Amino acid sequence: QVQLVESGGGLVQPGGSLNLSCATSGFSLSDYAVGWFRQAPGKEREGVACIGANYGRTYYIPSVKGRFTISTDKAKNTMSLQMNSLEVEDTAVYFCATDLIPSHHGICTVVVDRWASGSWGQGTQVTVSP
């Protein structure tokens, strides 16, 4: 059974940092794309960053590029999202996910619809406030 469990959310001031972690089980991190998504109050869920299958390429949405870093740890079956220089606009519930789509090209997309048949964690709240 595929499972993903996020941790590491919390309250931080603008300019601060948080590291989100996602414990995974039931699949290999190398077999499928994995990614982080977020949903702010009253807004649609959006993709933030992803890593392609076979430890492929990473992708970041423009608003977080240079501030966030996605990574995986095969030995621990975890994935992480290091978030630096946080902004109030980063406030949201953050979700980790895997698309469960076999791929050999190592390219990922954060288009939410593509991940609909995958597996998701339950989310962790990140609040950035003065």
C-alpha positions in Angstrom: 0.0 0.0 0.0 1.4 3.4 -1.1 1.5 5.9 1.8 3.0 9.4 2.1 3.1 11.3 5.4 4.2 14.9 5.6 5.8 16.6 8.6 7.7 19.8 9.4 5.1 22.5 8.9 4.7 25.3 11.3 4.6 29.1 11.8 7.5 31.2 10.7 8.2 34.9 10.1 8.8 36.3 6.6 12.4 35.6 5.5 12.6 32.4 7.7 13.1 28.8 6.7 11.3 25.5 7.1 12.1 22.0 6.0 9.2 19.8 5.1 9.7 16.0 5.1 7.6 13.3 3.5 7.9 9.7 4.7 7.0 7.3 1.9 6.2 3.6 1.8 4.8 1.1 -0.7 6.8 2.3 -3.7 10.3 3.2 -4.7 11.2 6.8 -5.0 13.1 6.0 -8.2 10.2 4.5 -10.0 7.9 7.5 -10.3 7.9 11.2 -10.2 7.4 12.8 -6.8 6.5 16.3 -6.0 5.2 19.0 -3.6 2.0 20.8 -4.0 0.2 23.5 -1.9 -3.2 24.9 -1.4 -3.9 28.3 0.1 -7.3 29.2 1.6 -9.8 29.9 -1.1 -7.4 28.9 -3.9 -6.9 25.9 -6.1 -4.2 23.4 -5.3 -1.0 24.2 -7.2 2.2 22.4 -7.9 5.4 23.7 -6.3 8.2 21.4 -7.3 8.9 17.9 -8.6 11.6 15.4 -9.4 11.2 13.1 -12.4 11.4 9.3 -12.2 14.8 7.6 -12.0 16.0 10.6 -10.0 15.5 12.7 -13.0 15.2 16.4 -13.5 13.8 18.8 -11.0 11.3 21.5 -11.8 10.2 24.5 -9.8 7.5 27.0 -10.4 8.9 30.5 -10.9 7.7 32.0 -7.6 9.8 29.5 -5.6 12.8 28.9 -7.8 15.9 29.8 -6.0 14.2 29.7 -2.6 12.9 26.1 -2.4 14.9 22.9 -2.9 13.3 19.5 -3.5 15.3 16.4 -2.7 14.9 12.6 -2.1 16.7 10.2 0.2 16.5 6.7 -1.2 18.1 5.1 1.9 15.4 6.6 4.1 12.5 6.5 1.6 11.9 10.2 2.2 11.5 13.3 0.2 12.0 16.9 1.4 11.3 20.4 0.5 13.7 23.0 2.0 12.1 26.4 2.0 14.1 29.5 2.5 13.3 33.2 2.3 9.7 32.4 3.0 7.1 35.0 2.1 3.5 35.5 3.4 2.3 34.3 0.0 3.8 30.9 0.7 1.2 30.3 3.4 -0.7 27.1 2.5 -1.2 23.5 3.3 1.6 21.6 1.6 1.2 18.1 0.2 3.7 15.5 -1.1 2.6 13.2 -3.8 3.7 10.6 -6.3 2.2 10.3 -9.7 2.5 6.5 -9.9 3.1 6.8 -13.7 6.0 4.6 -14.9 8.4 6.8 -16.9 11.9 6.5 -18.4 12.5 10.0 -19.4 13.0 11.6 -16.0 10.9 14.7 -16.7 8.2 15.8 -14.4 5.4 18.3 -14.5 3.5 19.9 -11.6 0.2 20.1 -13.5 -2.1 18.9 -10.8 -4.4 16.9 -13.1 -1.5 14.6 -14.1 -1.2 13.5 -10.4 -4.9 12.7 -10.0 -4.3 9.0 -10.3 -1.3 9.0 -8.0 -1.1 9.0 -4.2 -1.1 12.0 -1.8 -0.3 12.7 1.7 -2.7 14.5 4.0 -0.8 17.7 4.2 1.0 19.9 6.6 0.2 23.6 7.4 2.8 26.2 6.7 2.0 29.7 7.9 4.3 32.7 7.2 3.3 35.7 9.3 5.0 38.7 10.9 
